[in-house]
Amino acid sequence: MDLESRIYRNHVKKESWKAILTLAYQSLGVVYGDLSISPLYVYRSTFAENIEHSDTNEEIYGVLSLVFWSLTLVPLLKYVFIVLRADDNGEGGTFALYSLLCRHARVSSLPSCQLADEELSQYKKNSCWVVSEASLASRLKSTLEKYRVLQKILLVLALIGTCMVIGDGVLTPAISVFSAVSGLELSMSKEHHKYVEVPAACMILIGLFALQHYGTHRVGFIFAPIVMTWLLCISTIGVYNIFHWNPHVYQALSPYYMFNFLRKSQKGGWMSLGGILLCITGSEAMFADLGHLSQLSIKIAFTSMVYPSLVLAYMGQAAFLSRHHVVETDYHFGFYVSVPEKLRWPVLAIAILAAVVASQAIITGTFSIIKQCSALSCFPRVKIVHTSSRIHGQIYIPEINWLLMMLCLAITIGFRDTKRMGNASGLAVITVMLVTTCLMSLVIILCWHQSVLLAIGFVLFFGTIEALFFSASLIKFLEGAWVPIALAIVLLLTMYIWHYGTIKKYEFDVQNKVSINWLLSLGPSIGIVRVRGIGLIYTELVSGIPAIFSHFVTNLPAFHQVLVFLCIKHVPVPHVRPQERFLVGHIGPGEYRIYRCIVRYGYRDVHKDDIEFEKDLVFSIAEFIRAQSTIPDNSCEELAKHEKMTVVGTSSTHADGILIEDHMDNVDSAGTSELREIKSPVVMLPKKKVRFIVPESPEIDTGAKKELQELMEAREAGIAYIIGQSYMRAKPGSSLLKKLVIDYGYEFLRRNSRAPCNALSAPHASSLEVGMMYRV
């Protein structure tokens, strides 16, 4: 079965309870690794703020109360019961919220949007809601659509959240692995420990990143058992500590102790919020990883396993500390101190494995969100490797992997303590949560069409809580919190410069596109020799003839017998159904053999390799020809005149119509002398060839059969990719800022990113780049 079809069918099929419980079990390893290992460093980071540890246990009880209510209000109430409902056709995360807003209000920054995109099945809106033009939702929508600056602010807000998620991908592996390895300090002297802890953490991190190219599907089946074992371990130890040391510690769950602690400790208690914040790191993963699982499975796993285990673990630590007031060492508040001595080595081993799983989850999530950013023209082109042919979303990005590894090692070696790492990680996490809260308030009004009072209440309640955490983290700027801010600034500049340059390039292409009348004036031969083969002219335009075509024809007076202006675009939906993948139309009359093909992908879709893509592309054109043969001649002329597009699915979505047979064939030469004469870069490697079987139907006229025959012959001769390579410069008289952004910023990113042929997975042997200078 076709991978694309399998992904979509798995995505939309109704889940049974067995499937839901299986997904709930799998979510332990995919989603909850980061959240489950937080007991390793929460108390240690919190009491690092010089909070007194008095005999009355007011501080211990106050911290436990803050931890309990933070876990209850943010992960449980906010994410499980509210935010998870704001999915984008089953997908979650910052870009899912932004995508929802883009579809309910015309605020999308994607330049190649079409009205036809709104007819996609996943583009649907909540049509059951009737919104009057005088309502606040309607007025807010009009305001966002009217003012370009508000659209840019919305985009920057989404990018800030994305940058902080990527920053968390740097910080979480460092703090997770370092905190797990810190258990060695109880088994050796301080003099020896400082020479073992950092090297051991660095070796684990290097090994983790070195194995990324194999993909997590090979060892992913052990992730859930590791996290489950860890949760059972910490909850069991917690229950033991509660009954052995202080059975009355449950009283600290009352919010009285929380307010009493903040009232008495004042500034110290406020600053301690930066450590308490670490107990909810990983909550965003419940929403971000929604596309791999389901809402119900994530809710079941959290409420039945993760939440009670974490509460018991924190209560157990508090019970132990409430009976041990003499602070003899700097790791007195560490997790391993409360572990019975006989169990410390096994718990240390499980903790290291759980830290690796947590790190793996955030690394995979970072790869996924960078892929989404790249798909929406907000990140330079990178090489994306799909490590699994069966599991959707398992990808590997080499450049990002090694960059993350170097940054993780730099933070581990540079900080060498959980306090500063915790400050950095906490600020990154709480910033993402604040962005989610802001976007959710807009979703409540624009997408759910709820009362503005509900949206304001949501922002005030959760925004106030997160603002307190944010302020407590930001005050520690010089103590590690500067790291995520520095990373976010660099990433935000990179992403915005690339997005700005991409839009300017598209605007230049639109302004300088060639008129279709110019093409029609050349006649069927388009004024040059037509040689065998299919020429795919890659363009980002969804209408008109790109300037690169006239530039190419001017310099090379020969072209292929079939021309296809190919546009690969991403739309603001997570997935495009295979049945709706292609938009195909004629450019000019049918005898010109010139077509436009727009290939639509969602920001979470899997791109096929070149062989499968070529097969589907040629099939879509063939199906378009067959479908047009059933339309009267005068209608066909009208369609060609206005360049109407027809939706055509992939080859796997058609059970009838044009049949395709694939077989391997060795091509030893470039083909005909005409091809060698113009040095057309046709594939010379063993490849699949497509054979069309046209059904004997009276509906298919002679002209259509001839057109199909020519398409078949052209496919057998080979396919050449003609790709424009643009060099952009700011126009004379532009501002200094624009010159810096275009001439240096964008050009630096373009030179150091993947070429368009790599992004298209086009074979190097059959690709030809045509350079042009743009003045924008």
C-alpha positions in Angstrom: 0.0 0.0 0.0 1.1 3.5 -0.7 2.7 5.2 2.3 0.8 8.4 1.7 -2.5 6.7 1.6 -1.7 4.5 4.6 -0.8 7.6 6.7 -4.1 9.3 5.8 -6.2 6.3 6.4 -4.6 5.7 9.8 -5.1 9.3 10.5 -8.8 9.4 9.9 -9.9 5.9 11.0 -12.1 5.6 14.0 -10.1 4.3 17.0 -11.3 1.3 19.1 -10.7 1.2 22.8 -7.9 -1.3 22.3 -6.2 1.2 19.9 -6.7 4.1 22.3 -5.1 2.2 25.2 -2.2 1.1 23.0 -1.7 4.8 22.0 -1.9 5.8 25.7 0.8 3.3 26.5 3.0 4.5 23.7 2.5 8.1 24.7 4.4 7.5 27.9 7.6 7.2 25.8 6.8 9.8 23.2 5.2 12.6 25.3 5.9 12.2 28.9 9.7 11.6 29.1 10.5 15.2 29.9 7.7 15.7 32.4 8.4 12.5 34.2 12.0 13.1 35.0 11.4 16.6 36.6 11.6 15.2 40.2 15.4 14.8 39.6 16.0 18.5 39.8 12.9 20.5 41.0 13.5 20.6 44.8 17.3 21.1 44.3 16.7 24.0 41.9 14.0 25.5 44.2 16.0 25.4 47.4 19.0 26.8 45.6 17.5 30.2 46.2 18.7 30.2 49.9 15.2 29.4 51.2 15.4 28.5 54.9 14.8 24.9 55.9 13.3 25.4 59.3 12.0 22.8 61.8 8.4 23.9 61.3 8.6 22.5 57.7 6.6 25.5 56.4 9.1 25.9 53.5 8.9 22.2 52.6 5.1 22.2 52.7 4.9 25.5 50.8 7.0 24.2 48.0 5.1 20.9 47.8 1.8 22.9 47.7 3.2 25.1 44.9 4.4 22.0 42.9 1.0 20.2 43.4 -1.1 23.2 42.2 1.3 24.0 39.3 0.8 20.4 38.1 -2.9 20.6 38.6 -3.6 23.9 37.0 -1.2 23.9 34.0 -0.7 20.4 32.6 -4.1 19.0 33.9 -6.5 21.9 33.6 -5.0 24.0 30.9 -3.6 21.4 28.5 -5.6 18.2 29.1 -9.0 19.8 29.4 -8.7 22.9 27.2 -5.7 23.3 24.9 -5.9 19.7 23.5 -9.3 20.6 22.1 -7.7 23.2 19.8 -6.2 20.6 17.5 -5.7 21.3 13.8 -7.3 18.2 12.2 -5.5 16.1 14.8 -2.3 18.1 14.9 -1.0 20.2 17.8 1.7 22.7 18.7 2.3 26.4 18.0 2.0 26.1 14.3 -1.3 24.2 14.6 -2.8 27.2 16.5 -1.3 29.6 13.9 -2.7 27.4 11.1 -6.2 27.5 12.6 -6.1 31.3 12.9 -4.9 31.6 9.3 -7.9 29.6 8.0 -10.5 31.5 10.1 -9.0 34.9 9.2 -6.9 35.9 6.2 -3.7 36.5 8.1 -1.6 33.8 6.4 1.9 35.0 5.3 2.2 32.3 2.7 2.4 34.2 -0.6 1.0 31.5 -2.9 -2.5 31.0 -1.4 -5.4 30.2 -3.7 -9.1 30.1 -3.4 -8.9 26.5 -4.5 -7.0 25.7 -1.3 -10.1 26.6 0.8 -11.9 23.7 -0.9 -9.6 21.1 0.7 -11.4 18.8 3.0 -9.1 19.7 6.0 -9.5 23.4 5.3 -13.1 23.2 6.7 -14.2 25.7 9.3 -16.7 25.3 12.1 -19.7 26.0 9.8 -22.2 25.1 12.6 -21.5 28.5 14.2 -23.4 31.4 12.8 -21.5 34.6 13.3 -23.1 38.0 12.8 -21.1 40.8 11.2 -21.6 42.9 14.3 -20.1 40.3 16.7 -16.7 40.7 18.3 -15.3 37.7 16.4 -16.2 39.3 13.1 -14.8 42.7 14.1 -11.6 41.1 15.4 -11.3 39.2 12.2 -11.7 42.3 10.1 -9.1 44.2 12.2 -6.5 41.4 11.8 -7.2 41.2 8.0 -7.0 45.0 7.6 -3.8 45.8 9.4 -0.6 44.2 8.0 1.3 45.0 11.2 -1.0 42.9 13.3 -0.5 40.0 10.9 3.3 40.4 11.3 2.9 40.5 15.1 0.9 37.3 15.0 3.6 35.6 12.9 6.4 36.9 15.1 4.5 35.6 18.2 4.2 32.1 16.6 7.9 32.2 15.6 9.0 33.2 19.2 7.1 30.2 20.5 8.8 28.0 17.9 12.2 29.4 18.7 11.8 28.6 22.3 10.7 25.1 21.5 13.9 24.7 19.5 15.9 26.2 22.4 14.3 23.7 24.7 15.6 21.0 22.4 19.0 22.2 23.3 18.5 22.6 27.0 16.4 19.5 27.9 18.9 16.9 26.9 21.6 18.8 28.8 19.7 19.2 32.1 18.0 15.7 31.9 21.2 13.7 31.3 23.3 15.9 33.7 20.7 15.5 36.5 20.4 11.8 36.0 24.2 11.4 36.1 24.4 13.6 39.2 23.4 10.6 41.3 27.0 9.5 41.2 27.8 12.2 43.7 26.4 10.0 46.5 28.7 7.1 45.6 32.1 8.9 45.4 34.0 11.7 47.0 33.4 15.3 45.8 37.0 15.5 44.5 36.5 12.5 42.2 32.9 13.3 41.4 33.6 16.6 39.6 35.9 14.8 37.2 33.3 12.1 36.4 30.0 13.9 36.2 30.6 16.2 33.2 32.5 13.7 31.0 29.9 11.0 31.7 27.1 13.3 30.7 29.0 14.4 27.6 29.6 10.8 26.5 25.9 10.0 26.9 24.9 13.1 24.9 27.4 12.3 22.1 26.1 8.8 21.8 22.5 10.0 21.8 23.0 12.4 18.9 25.3 9.9 17.0 22.5 7.4 16.9 19.8 9.8 15.6 20.3 8.9 11.9 19.1 5.3 12.6 15.7 6.7 13.6 13.8 6.1 16.8 11.6 3.4 15.3 14.3 0.8 15.8 14.4 1.3 19.6 11.2 3.2 20.1 9.4 0.1 21.4 11.4 0.2 24.6 10.7 3.9 25.3 7.3 3.4 26.9 8.5 0.5 29.2 11.4 2.7 30.4 9.2 5.6 31.3 6.6 3.4 32.8 9.3 1.7 34.9 10.6 5.1 36.0 7.2 6.3 37.0 6.4 3.2 38.9 9.8 3.5 40.6 9.5 7.1 41.7 5.9 6.6 42.8 6.8 3.5 44.9 9.7 5.3 46.5 7.4 8.2 47.2 4.8 6.0 48.9 7.5 4.4 51.0 8.9 7.8 52.1 5.4 9.0 52.9 4.6 6.2 55.2 8.1 5.8 56.6 8.9 9.5 57.3 5.7 11.6 57.4 2.2 10.2 56.8 0.7 13.6 57.4 2.5 15.3 54.4 -0.7 15.2 52.5 -1.8 18.2 54.4 0.6 20.3 52.3 -1.7 19.8 49.3 -3.9 22.5 50.7 -3.4 25.9 49.0 -3.1 27.5 52.4 0.6 26.4 52.6 1.3 27.8 49.2 0.0 31.3 50.0 1.6 31.2 53.5 4.9 30.3 52.0 4.8 33.1 49.5 3.6 35.6 52.2 6.5 34.8 54.6 9.3 34.2 52.1 8.3 37.2 49.9 11.2 37.8 47.5 12.9 34.5 48.2 9.6 32.7 47.5 9.0 34.6 44.3 12.5 33.7 43.1 12.0 30.1 44.0 9.1 30.0 41.4 11.9 29.6 38.8 12.7 26.2 40.3 9.1 25.2 40.9 8.4 25.9 37.2 10.6 22.9 36.2 7.9 20.6 37.5 5.7 21.4 34.5 8.4 21.3 31.8 7.3 18.9 29.1 3.6 19.9 29.4 3.7 21.5 26.0 4.7 18.1 24.5 1.2 16.9 25.2 -0.1 19.3 22.7 2.9 19.4 20.3 3.0 15.6 19.9 -0.8 15.3 19.4 -0.3 14.4 15.7 1.4 11.2 16.6 -1.3 10.0 19.0 -4.8 11.2 19.9 -6.5 13.4 22.5 -8.1 10.6 24.4 -4.9 8.5 24.7 -2.9 11.5 26.0 -5.6 12.3 28.5 -5.8 8.7 29.7 -2.0 8.3 30.1 -1.7 11.6 32.0 -4.6 11.3 34.4 -4.1 7.6 35.2 -0.3 7.2 35.3 1.8 10.4 35.0 -0.1 12.8 37.2 -0.6 10.5 40.3 3.0 9.1 40.0 4.5 12.6 39.9 2.4 13.8 42.9 3.4 10.8 44.9 7.1 11.3 44.0 7.0 15.0 45.1 5.1 14.1 48.3 7.7 11.4 49.1 10.6 13.8 48.7 8.8 16.3 50.9 8.1 13.7 53.5 11.8 12.7 53.6 13.0 16.4 53.8 10.5 17.2 56.5 12.4 14.8 58.8 15.9 15.8 57.7 16.7 19.4 58.5 20.4 19.4 58.8 21.8 20.5 55.5 25.3 18.8 55.3 26.0 18.9 51.6 24.9 20.9 48.6 23.0 17.9 47.2 20.8 17.6 50.3 17.7 18.6 48.3 18.6 16.3 45.4 16.4 13.4 44.4 18.8 10.6 45.1 19.1 11.5 48.8 15.5 10.4 49.4 16.1 7.1 47.6 16.9 4.2 50.0 20.6 3.4 49.8 20.2 -0.1 48.5 18.2 1.1 45.6 20.3 4.0 44.5 22.4 2.2 41.8 19.3 0.5 40.1 17.4 3.9 40.3 20.4 5.7 38.8 20.4 3.3 35.8 16.7 3.7 35.3 17.0 7.5 35.6 19.7 7.7 33.0 17.6 5.6 30.6 14.6 7.8 31.3 16.7 10.9 30.7 17.8 9.5 27.3 14.2 8.9 26.4 13.2 12.4 27.4 16.0 13.8 25.4 15.1 11.7 22.4 11.5 12.9 22.5 12.5 16.6 22.5 15.1 16.1 19.8 12.5 14.4 17.5 10.1 17.2 18.3 12.7 19.8 17.3 13.2 18.0 14.0 9.5 18.0 13.4 8.9 21.7 14.2 11.9 22.7 12.0 10.3 20.7 9.2 7.0 22.6 9.7 8.9 25.9 9.7 10.7 25.0 6.5 7.4 23.9 4.9 5.8 27.3 5.7 8.8 29.3 4.3 10.0 30.3 7.8 13.3 28.3 7.9 16.1 27.8 5.3 15.9 24.6 3.3 17.5 21.6 5.1 17.9 18.0 4.2 15.0 16.0 5.7 15.5 12.2 6.0 12.5 10.0 6.7 13.9 7.2 8.9 10.8 5.1 8.8 8.7 4.1 5.9 5.8 3.0 8.2 5.8 5.5 11.1 4.7 9.0 10.2 6.8 11.8 11.6 10.0 9.9 12.2 12.5 12.3 10.5 16.2 13.2 10.8 17.8 16.5 9.9 21.6 16.1 9.8 22.6 19.8 10.0 20.2 20.4 13.0 21.3 17.2 14.7 25.0 18.1 14.9 24.2 21.8 15.8 22.0 20.6 18.7 24.8 18.3 19.9 27.4 21.0 19.9 25.1 23.4 21.8 24.2 20.7 24.3 27.8 19.9 25.0 28.7 23.6 25.3 25.9 24.1 27.9 26.8 21.0 29.8 30.5 21.9 30.0 29.9 25.6 30.5 27.3 25.4 33.3 28.2 22.2 35.1 25.3 22.5 37.5 21.5 22.0 37.4 20.7 25.4 38.9 21.8 27.5 35.8 20.6 24.8 33.4 17.2 24.9 35.2 17.0 28.7 34.9 17.6 28.5 31.2 15.2 25.6 30.6 12.5 27.2 32.7 12.5 30.4 30.8 12.3 28.6 27.4 9.4 26.5 28.6 7.3 29.2 30.2 7.7 31.5 27.1 6.2 28.7 24.9 3.3 28.4 27.4 2.7 32.2 27.3 2.6 32.1 23.5 0.2 29.2 23.6 -2.1 31.1 26.0 -2.1 34.2 23.8 -2.9 32.2 20.6 -5.5 30.2 22.4 -7.4 33.4 23.4 -7.7 34.2 19.7 -8.7 30.6 18.9 -11.5 30.8 21.5 -12.9 33.9 19.8 -12.2 33.4 16.1 -12.4 29.6 15.8 -14.7 28.5 18.6 -16.8 31.7 18.4 -17.1 31.8 22.2 -17.7 34.8 24.4 -14.9 37.4 24.7 -15.3 37.1 28.5 -14.3 33.5 28.3 -11.2 34.4 26.3 -10.3 37.2 28.7 -10.8 34.9 31.6 -8.6 32.3 30.1 -5.8 34.8 29.5 -6.1 36.4 32.9 -6.2 33.2 34.8 -3.5 31.2 33.1 -1.6 34.2 31.9 -1.2 35.6 35.4 0.2 32.2 36.7 2.6 32.0 33.8 3.6 35.6 34.0 4.6 35.0 37.7 6.8 32.1 36.6 8.1 34.1 33.7 9.2 37.0 35.9 10.9 34.7 38.3 12.8 33.1 35.5 13.7 36.4 33.7 15.2 37.9 36.9 17.8 35.2 36.7 19.1 36.4 33.3 22.7 36.5 34.4 22.4 33.0 36.0 21.7 31.1 32.9 18.4 32.5 31.6 20.2 34.5 29.0 20.9 31.3 27.0 17.3 30.7 25.6 17.0 34.4 24.9 20.2 34.5 22.9 19.2 31.3 21.0 15.7 32.8 20.4 17.1 36.0 19.0 19.5 34.2 16.6 16.7 31.8 15.5 14.1 34.5 15.2 16.4 36.7 13.0 17.2 33.7 10.8 13.6 32.7 10.4 12.2 36.2 9.8 15.0 37.1 7.3 14.4 33.9 5.4 10.6 34.5 5.4 11.0 38.1 4.4 13.4 37.2 1.5 11.1 34.5 0.3 8.2 36.8 0.1 10.2 39.5 -1.7 11.4 36.9 -4.2 7.8 35.8 -4.8 6.6 39.4 -5.2 9.4 39.9 -7.8 8.3 36.8 -9.7 4.7 37.9 -9.7 5.6 41.4 -11.0 8.0 40.1 -13.7 6.1 37.0 -14.9 5.6 36.6 -18.6 2.2 37.1 -20.2 0.4 34.0 -21.4 -0.3 35.9 -24.6 3.4 36.0 -25.3 3.5 32.3 -25.1 0.5 31.9 -27.3 2.0 34.2 -29.9 4.9 31.8 -30.4 2.6 29.1 -31.8 2.5 25.4 -31.1 6.2 25.0 -31.6 6.8 28.0 -29.2 9.3 29.2 -31.8 12.0 26.6 -31.0 12.8 22.9 -31.6 10.8 20.5 -29.5 12.9 17.5 -28.5 11.8 14.3 -26.8 11.2 14.2 -23.1 9.4 16.0 -20.3 10.7 19.3 -19.1 9.7 20.2 -15.5 10.1 23.9 -14.9 10.0 24.5 -11.2 8.4 27.7 -10.2 6.7 29.1 -7.1 4.1 30.9 -9.2 0.6 29.5 -9.2 -0.4 31.4 -12.3 1.4 33.0 -15.3 4.7 32.1 -16.9 7.8 32.7 -14.8 10.5 35.0 -16.1 13.0 32.1 -15.8 11.2 30.4 -18.7 11.9 33.2 -21.2 15.4 33.5 -19.8 15.9 29.8 -20.5 14.4 29.9 -24.0 16.6 32.9 -24.9 19.8 31.0 -23.9 18.8 27.5 -25.1 16.9 27.5 -28.4 15.4 24.0 -27.9 12.9 22.5 -25.5 11.1 19.3 -24.6 8.0 18.0 -26.3 6.0 18.2 -23.1 6.5 21.2 -20.7 5.2 21.2 -17.2 5.3 24.3 -15.0 5.6 22.6 -11.6 4.7 24.4 -8.4 5.2 22.6 -5.1 3.4 24.6 -2.4 2.5 24.1 1.2 -1.0 25.1 2.5 -1.9 25.9 6.1 -3.3 22.5 6.9 -1.4 19.5 8.5 -2.3 17.0 5.7 -3.6 17.1 2.2 -5.6 14.0 1.1 -4.0 12.1 -1.7 -7.2 12.6 -3.7 -6.7 16.3 -3.5 -2.9 16.4 -4.0 -2.6 17.8 -7.6 -4.1 20.7 -9.4 -3.6 20.3 -13.2 -4.4 22.6 -16.1 -3.5 23.4 -19.6 -1.5 26.5 -20.5 -2.7 27.5 -23.9 -4.4 25.1 -26.3 -3.9 21.3 -25.8 -1.7 21.0 -28.9 0.9 23.1 -27.2 1.5 20.2 -24.8 2.2 22.7 -22.0 0.7 22.1 -18.6 0.7 23.6 -15.1 0.8 21.3 -12.2 0.4 22.5 -8.6 1.3 20.0 -6.0 -0.1 20.7 -2.5 1.3 19.5 0.7 0.4 20.1 4.3 3.0 21.2 6.8 3.1 17.6 8.3 3.0 15.7 5.0 5.6 13.2 3.9 7.3 14.1 0.6 7.8 11.2 -1.8 11.0 10.2 -3.4 11.7 11.3 -7.0 10.6 8.0 -8.6 7.2 7.9 -6.8 6.7 11.6 -7.3 7.4 11.4 -11.0 5.0 8.6 -11.4 2.2 10.4 -9.6 3.0 13.6 -11.5 2.8 12.0 -14.9 -0.3 10.0 -13.8 -2.1 13.2 -12.7 -1.5 14.8 -16.1 -2.7 11.7 -17.9 -5.9 11.7 -15.7 -6.4 15.3 -16.5 -6.2 14.7 -20.2 -8.6 11.8 -19.9 -11.0 13.9 -17.9 -10.8 16.9 -20.3 -11.7 14.6 -23.2 -15.2 14.2 -21.8 -15.8 18.0 -21.9 -17.2 19.6 -25.1 -14.6 21.3 -27.4 -15.9 24.8 -26.8 -15.7 24.2 -23.0 -12.1 23.0 -23.4 -11.2 26.2 -25.3 -12.8 28.3 -22.5 -10.9 26.3 -19.8 -7.6 26.7 -21.7 -8.2 30.4 -22.2 -8.7 31.0 -18.5 -6.3 28.4 -17.3 -8.7 26.5 -15.1 -7.3 23.9 -12.8 -8.6 20.4 -12.2 -8.1 18.5 -8.9 -6.5 15.1 -9.6 -5.4 12.5 -7.0 -2.3 10.4 -6.9 -2.1 7.1 -8.7 -3.0 5.1 -5.5 -6.4 6.9 -5.3 -7.8 5.8 -8.7 -9.1 2.3 -9.2 -10.2 3.0 -12.8 -9.1 5.2 -15.6 -5.5 5.4 -16.6 -3.6 2.3 -15.5 0.1 2.3 -14.8 2.6 -0.5 -14.9 6.1 0.0 -13.5 9.2 -2.0 -14.5 12.9 -1.5 -14.2 14.9 -0.4 -17.2 18.6 0.3 -17.6 19.3 3.5 -19.6 22.9 3.5 -20.8 22.8 6.7 -22.7 21.1 10.1 -22.7 18.8 8.9 -25.5 18.5 10.6 -28.9 21.0 12.7 -30.7 18.7 15.7 -30.2 18.9 15.2 -26.4 22.7 15.1 -26.5 22.8 18.1 -28.7 21.1 20.4 -26.2 22.7 18.6 -23.3 19.4 17.9 -21.7 20.0 16.3 -18.3 18.0 13.2 -18.6 18.3 10.5 -15.9 21.0 7.9 -16.9 20.5 5.5 -14.0 18.3 2.4 -13.7 14.8 3.7 -13.1 11.2 2.8 -13.2 9.4 3.5 -16.4 5.7 4.2 -16.6 3.5 2.4 -19.2 0.0 3.8 -19.6 -2.9 1.6 -20.5 -5.7 3.7 -21.8 -9.1 2.0 -21.4 -11.0 1.5 -24.5 -13.8 3.9 -24.0 -15.8 5.8 -26.5 -15.7 8.8 -24.2 -11.9 9.3 -24.9 -11.6 11.0 -28.3 -8.8 10.6 -30.8 -7.1 13.9 -29.8 -6.9 12.8 -26.1 -5.5 9.4 -27.1 -2.9 11.1 -29.2 -2.0 13.5 -26.3 -1.7 10.5 -23.9 0.5 8.7 -26.4 2.8 11.7 -26.7 2.9 12.0 -22.9 3.9 8.3 -22.6 6.6 8.7 -25.2 8.0 11.8 -23.5 8.0 10.0 -20.1 10.0 7.1 -21.6 12.5 9.5 -23.1 13.2 11.0 -19.6 12.4 13.9 -17.3 14.5 16.9 -16.8 14.1 19.3 -13.9 14.8 23.0 -14.7 15.2 24.9 -11.5 15.8 28.6 -11.1 18.7 29.7 -8.9 18.1 33.3 -7.9 20.6 35.8 -6.6 18.8 38.7 -4.9 20.1 42.2 -4.3 18.3 45.2 -2.9 17.4 47.9 -5.4 19.5 51.0 -5.5 18.2 53.6 -3.1 16.9 51.0 -0.7 17.3 51.6 3.1 20.4 50.4 4.8 18.4 47.9 6.8 16.9 46.3 3.7 20.4 46.1 2.1 21.7 44.3 5.1 18.8 41.9 5.2 18.7 41.1 1.5 22.3 41.5 0.4 24.0 39.9 3.4 21.4 38.1 5.6 19.2 36.3 3.0 22.1 35.7 0.6 24.2 34.1 3.4 21.3 31.8 4.4 20.6 30.9 0.7 24.3 30.0 0.0 24.4 27.8 3.2 21.1 26.1 2.8 20.1 23.2 0.6 19.7 23.9 -3.1 16.1 23.7 -4.5 16.9 20.5 -6.3 17.8 18.9 -2.9 14.6 20.2 -1.4 12.6 18.7 -4.3 14.5 15.4 -4.1 15.3 15.9 -7.8 18.1 13.6 -9.1 21.3 15.5 -9.7 21.8 13.8 -13.0 18.5 15.2 -14.4 18.5 18.7 -12.9 19.5 21.9 -14.5 19.8 25.2 -12.6 19.3 28.5 -14.4 20.7 31.5 -12.6 19.0 35.0 -12.5 19.8 38.2 -10.6 16.8 39.7 -8.8 16.5 43.3 -7.7 13.9 43.6 -4.9 
